[in-house]
Structures are given as C-alpha cells and as structure tokens.
Amino acid sequence: MVKYKILLALFTIALISSVLLSLNTPCGEQNVCEQVQKSGYDLIKGTSNGYYGITIFLFLILVTLSQMHKPEKYKKIIIHSGIFIGTIIAVYFLYIQQFVLQEYCKYCIVIDFSLLIAFIIAIFTWKN
C-alpha cells in the first residue's frame, strides 16, 4: 500500500508540472522552458507535451487511487505499463535536453525524474 501512496505522490507532482508546462509558465529569466518546448523535439508535432502529461497523469492517478481501494491485477498492469512507457519517454527527453539542446526545462526535469523514481519503485516492488 505504501508503494501506491508514493506512486500517487509522484504522479501528482508530475501532473502539477504538466499543468504548469501547458500554461507556458515562465521558468528562469530567459524562459528556457519555452525554448525547450518549441525546439521541435515534441512527440507529436505541433502539440504541447504538457497536455498529454495532464491526461496521462490524471489517468494514472485515478487508476492508482482505484488500486489502493480495490486492488486488482489488471490495474497493477496498467500502472506499471504507464510507468514503463513514461520512463522511456522521460529518458528520451532527458537525452534531448542534455545532449542536443543543452538547455533544461525545470518542469520537464521534474516530470522526467518523477517517472524515473516511479520506475525504480516499480522494479523493486514488482512482486508486491
């Protein structure tokens, strides 16, 4: 049960960062977040990754809450699949920010590290 509480907190943090990202909330003096977002490395051209994050993290929060109240195997699979796919995307975005753009969006970093932490938790508690 502690696992799902931690995952819920991580998904909530990622959701808040996704909302801030989609609202184009300035980060830093030169608004590096906007530069990173408009770099052309989004997953689907012409869209904000923040809107996808809002949808996905809201869904994962709802499934996690449901899993906490009434555990079922298919919910666990959905949560772990979301974490796995999200981690792949997070690693991609971290790579782009580090090695291609050499600029960092603080909201993206929060989302990416939330997913990486969730992945580590999922790996070490897979059987539970």
ChimeraX commands (.cxc) that place a marker at each C-alpha (Angstrom):
marker #1 position 0.00,0.00,0.00 radius 0.5
marker #1 position 2.92,2.36,0.72 radius 0.5
marker #1 position 4.12,1.77,-2.83 radius 0.5
marker #1 position 0.89,3.15,-4.27 radius 0.5
marker #1 position 0.92,6.15,-1.94 radius 0.5
marker #1 position 4.41,7.05,-3.14 radius 0.5
marker #1 position 3.42,6.50,-6.78 radius 0.5
marker #1 position 0.33,8.65,-6.22 radius 0.5
marker #1 position 2.52,11.46,-4.86 radius 0.5
marker #1 position 4.91,11.17,-7.83 radius 0.5
marker #1 position 2.05,11.18,-10.36 radius 0.5
marker #1 position 0.55,14.22,-8.62 radius 0.5
marker #1 position 3.85,16.09,-8.78 radius 0.5
marker #1 position 4.16,15.20,-12.47 radius 0.5
marker #1 position 0.56,16.32,-13.07 radius 0.5
marker #1 position 1.19,19.71,-11.47 radius 0.5
marker #1 position 4.35,20.15,-13.55 radius 0.5
marker #1 position 2.43,19.16,-16.70 radius 0.5
marker #1 position -0.22,21.79,-15.93 radius 0.5
marker #1 position 2.47,24.44,-15.45 radius 0.5
marker #1 position 4.13,23.28,-18.67 radius 0.5
marker #1 position 0.91,23.51,-20.67 radius 0.5
marker #1 position 0.20,27.00,-19.30 radius 0.5
marker #1 position 3.61,28.16,-20.56 radius 0.5
marker #1 position 4.50,29.26,-17.06 radius 0.5
marker #1 position 7.87,31.06,-17.29 radius 0.5
marker #1 position 10.87,29.33,-15.77 radius 0.5
marker #1 position 14.01,31.34,-15.39 radius 0.5
marker #1 position 14.99,34.70,-16.75 radius 0.5
marker #1 position 15.28,33.61,-20.38 radius 0.5
marker #1 position 12.26,31.29,-20.23 radius 0.5
marker #1 position 14.31,28.21,-21.05 radius 0.5
marker #1 position 11.20,26.03,-20.71 radius 0.5
marker #1 position 9.60,27.69,-23.71 radius 0.5
marker #1 position 12.80,27.30,-25.73 radius 0.5
marker #1 position 12.95,23.60,-24.90 radius 0.5
marker #1 position 9.24,23.12,-25.66 radius 0.5
marker #1 position 9.46,24.88,-29.03 radius 0.5
marker #1 position 12.63,23.06,-30.05 radius 0.5
marker #1 position 10.77,20.70,-32.38 radius 0.5
marker #1 position 11.51,17.57,-30.37 radius 0.5
marker #1 position 7.96,17.06,-29.14 radius 0.5
marker #1 position 6.48,13.61,-29.60 radius 0.5
marker #1 position 3.65,14.73,-31.86 radius 0.5
marker #1 position 4.44,17.78,-33.95 radius 0.5
marker #1 position 2.54,20.96,-33.22 radius 0.5
marker #1 position 1.25,19.92,-29.80 radius 0.5
marker #1 position 2.30,20.64,-26.25 radius 0.5
marker #1 position 3.60,17.64,-24.36 radius 0.5
marker #1 position 2.05,19.22,-21.25 radius 0.5
marker #1 position -1.46,18.38,-22.43 radius 0.5
marker #1 position -0.53,14.74,-22.90 radius 0.5
marker #1 position 1.05,14.75,-19.45 radius 0.5
marker #1 position -2.11,16.13,-17.87 radius 0.5
marker #1 position -4.23,13.43,-19.47 radius 0.5
marker #1 position -1.86,10.56,-18.75 radius 0.5
marker #1 position -1.01,11.54,-15.16 radius 0.5
marker #1 position -4.64,12.20,-14.31 radius 0.5
marker #1 position -5.49,8.74,-15.65 radius 0.5
marker #1 position -2.63,7.14,-13.67 radius 0.5
marker #1 position -3.74,8.97,-10.51 radius 0.5
marker #1 position -7.30,7.66,-10.91 radius 0.5
marker #1 position -6.13,4.08,-11.58 radius 0.5
marker #1 position -3.73,4.25,-8.61 radius 0.5
marker #1 position -6.48,5.51,-6.30 radius 0.5
marker #1 position -8.72,2.73,-7.54 radius 0.5
marker #1 position -5.94,0.18,-6.98 radius 0.5
marker #1 position -5.49,1.42,-3.42 radius 0.5
marker #1 position -9.19,0.94,-2.65 radius 0.5
marker #1 position -9.77,-2.29,-4.55 radius 0.5
marker #1 position -6.55,-3.99,-5.74 radius 0.5
marker #1 position -6.77,-5.92,-8.99 radius 0.5
marker #1 position -4.10,-7.37,-11.22 radius 0.5
marker #1 position -5.16,-5.51,-14.39 radius 0.5
marker #1 position -4.87,-2.15,-12.59 radius 0.5
marker #1 position -1.35,-3.04,-11.48 radius 0.5
marker #1 position -0.50,-3.89,-15.09 radius 0.5
marker #1 position -1.91,-0.53,-16.29 radius 0.5
marker #1 position 0.08,1.38,-13.67 radius 0.5
marker #1 position 3.33,-0.49,-14.40 radius 0.5
marker #1 position 2.82,-0.15,-18.17 radius 0.5
marker #1 position 2.28,3.59,-17.79 radius 0.5
marker #1 position 5.42,3.87,-15.71 radius 0.5
marker #1 position 7.46,1.81,-18.19 radius 0.5
marker #1 position 6.32,3.75,-21.27 radius 0.5
marker #1 position 6.66,7.05,-19.39 radius 0.5
marker #1 position 10.21,6.15,-18.38 radius 0.5
marker #1 position 11.20,5.50,-21.98 radius 0.5
marker #1 position 9.78,8.90,-22.97 radius 0.5
marker #1 position 11.46,10.55,-19.95 radius 0.5
marker #1 position 14.86,9.14,-20.91 radius 0.5
marker #1 position 14.33,10.42,-24.48 radius 0.5
marker #1 position 13.51,13.94,-23.23 radius 0.5
marker #1 position 16.43,13.93,-20.78 radius 0.5
marker #1 position 18.75,12.90,-23.63 radius 0.5
marker #1 position 17.42,15.68,-25.88 radius 0.5
marker #1 position 17.81,18.30,-23.16 radius 0.5
marker #1 position 21.29,17.14,-22.12 radius 0.5
marker #1 position 22.99,16.26,-25.40 radius 0.5
marker #1 position 21.07,18.06,-28.14 radius 0.5
marker #1 position 19.64,21.29,-26.73 radius 0.5
marker #1 position 21.96,21.64,-23.74 radius 0.5
marker #1 position 19.13,23.52,-22.03 radius 0.5
marker #1 position 16.79,22.33,-19.32 radius 0.5
marker #1 position 13.10,22.91,-18.68 radius 0.5
marker #1 position 12.62,22.63,-14.92 radius 0.5
marker #1 position 9.06,21.34,-15.32 radius 0.5
marker #1 position 10.22,18.66,-17.76 radius 0.5
marker #1 position 13.01,17.65,-15.39 radius 0.5
marker #1 position 10.53,17.26,-12.51 radius 0.5
marker #1 position 8.25,15.09,-14.67 radius 0.5
marker #1 position 11.14,13.00,-16.00 radius 0.5
marker #1 position 12.68,12.37,-12.59 radius 0.5
marker #1 position 9.26,11.58,-11.09 radius 0.5
marker #1 position 8.88,8.86,-13.71 radius 0.5
marker #1 position 12.40,7.55,-13.15 radius 0.5
marker #1 position 11.77,7.32,-9.40 radius 0.5
marker #1 position 8.41,5.62,-10.06 radius 0.5
marker #1 position 10.21,3.14,-12.35 radius 0.5
marker #1 position 12.75,2.30,-9.64 radius 0.5
marker #1 position 9.94,1.78,-7.13 radius 0.5
marker #1 position 8.04,-0.41,-9.59 radius 0.5
marker #1 position 11.12,-2.54,-10.27 radius 0.5
marker #1 position 11.97,-3.11,-6.61 radius 0.5
marker #1 position 8.37,-3.82,-5.57 radius 0.5
marker #1 position 7.27,-5.77,-8.64 radius 0.5
marker #1 position 6.06,-8.82,-6.71 radius 0.5
marker #1 position 4.09,-6.80,-4.13 radius 0.5
marker link #1:1,2 radius 0.2
marker link #1:2,3 radius 0.2
marker link #1:3,4 radius 0.2
marker link #1:4,5 radius 0.2
marker link #1:5,6 radius 0.2
marker link #1:6,7 radius 0.2
marker link #1:7,8 radius 0.2
marker link #1:8,9 radius 0.2
marker link #1:9,10 radius 0.2
marker link #1:10,11 radius 0.2
marker link #1:11,12 radius 0.2
marker link #1:12,13 radius 0.2
marker link #1:13,14 radius 0.2
marker link #1:14,15 radius 0.2
marker link #1:15,16 radius 0.2
marker link #1:16,17 radius 0.2
marker link #1:17,18 radius 0.2
marker link #1:18,19 radius 0.2
marker link #1:19,20 radius 0.2
marker link #1:20,21 radius 0.2
marker link #1:21,22 radius 0.2
marker link #1:22,23 radius 0.2
marker link #1:23,24 radius 0.2
marker link #1:24,25 radius 0.2
marker link #1:25,26 radius 0.2
marker link #1:26,27 radius 0.2
marker link #1:27,28 radius 0.2
marker link #1:28,29 radius 0.2
marker link #1:29,30 radius 0.2
marker link #1:30,31 radius 0.2
marker link #1:31,32 radius 0.2
marker link #1:32,33 radius 0.2
marker link #1:33,34 radius 0.2
marker link #1:34,35 radius 0.2
marker link #1:35,36 radius 0.2
marker link #1:36,37 radius 0.2
marker link #1:37,38 radius 0.2
marker link #1:38,39 radius 0.2
marker link #1:39,40 radius 0.2
marker link #1:40,41 radius 0.2
marker link #1:41,42 radius 0.2
marker link #1:42,43 radius 0.2
marker link #1:43,44 radius 0.2
marker link #1:44,45 radius 0.2
marker link #1:45,46 radius 0.2
marker link #1:46,47 radius 0.2
marker link #1:47,48 radius 0.2
marker link #1:48,49 radius 0.2
marker link #1:49,50 radius 0.2
marker link #1:50,51 radius 0.2
marker link #1:51,52 radius 0.2
marker link #1:52,53 radius 0.2
marker link #1:53,54 radius 0.2
marker link #1:54,55 radius 0.2
marker link #1:55,56 radius 0.2
marker link #1:56,57 radius 0.2
marker link #1:57,58 radius 0.2
marker link #1:58,59 radius 0.2
marker link #1:59,60 radius 0.2
marker link #1:60,61 radius 0.2
marker link #1:61,62 radius 0.2
marker link #1:62,63 radius 0.2
marker link #1:63,64 radius 0.2
marker link #1:64,65 radius 0.2
marker link #1:65,66 radius 0.2
marker link #1:66,67 radius 0.2
marker link #1:67,68 radius 0.2
marker link #1:68,69 radius 0.2
marker link #1:69,70 radius 0.2
marker link #1:70,71 radius 0.2
marker link #1:71,72 radius 0.2
marker link #1:72,73 radius 0.2
marker link #1:73,74 radius 0.2
marker link #1:74,75 radius 0.2
marker link #1:75,76 radius 0.2
marker link #1:76,77 radius 0.2
marker link #1:77,78 radius 0.2
marker link #1:78,79 radius 0.2
marker link #1:79,80 radius 0.2
marker link #1:80,81 radius 0.2
marker link #1:81,82 radius 0.2
marker link #1:82,83 radius 0.2
marker link #1:83,84 radius 0.2
marker link #1:84,85 radius 0.2
marker link #1:85,86 radius 0.2
marker link #1:86,87 radius 0.2
marker link #1:87,88 radius 0.2
marker link #1:88,89 radius 0.2
marker link #1:89,90 radius 0.2
marker link #1:90,91 radius 0.2
marker link #1:91,92 radius 0.2
marker link #1:92,93 radius 0.2
marker link #1:93,94 radius 0.2
marker link #1:94,95 radius 0.2
marker link #1:95,96 radius 0.2
marker link #1:96,97 radius 0.2
marker link #1:97,98 radius 0.2
marker link #1:98,99 radius 0.2
marker link #1:99,100 radius 0.2
marker link #1:100,101 radius 0.2
marker link #1:101,102 radius 0.2
marker link #1:102,103 radius 0.2
marker link #1:103,104 radius 0.2
marker link #1:104,105 radius 0.2
marker link #1:105,106 radius 0.2
marker link #1:106,107 radius 0.2
marker link #1:107,108 radius 0.2
marker link #1:108,109 radius 0.2
marker link #1:109,110 radius 0.2
marker link #1:110,111 radius 0.2
marker link #1:111,112 radius 0.2
marker link #1:112,113 radius 0.2
marker link #1:113,114 radius 0.2
marker link #1:114,115 radius 0.2
marker link #1:115,116 radius 0.2
marker link #1:116,117 radius 0.2
marker link #1:117,118 radius 0.2
marker link #1:118,119 radius 0.2
marker link #1:119,120 radius 0.2
marker link #1:120,121 radius 0.2
marker link #1:121,122 radius 0.2
marker link #1:122,123 radius 0.2
marker link #1:123,124 radius 0.2
marker link #1:124,125 radius 0.2
marker link #1:125,126 radius 0.2
marker link #1:126,127 radius 0.2
marker link #1:127,128 radius 0.2
view
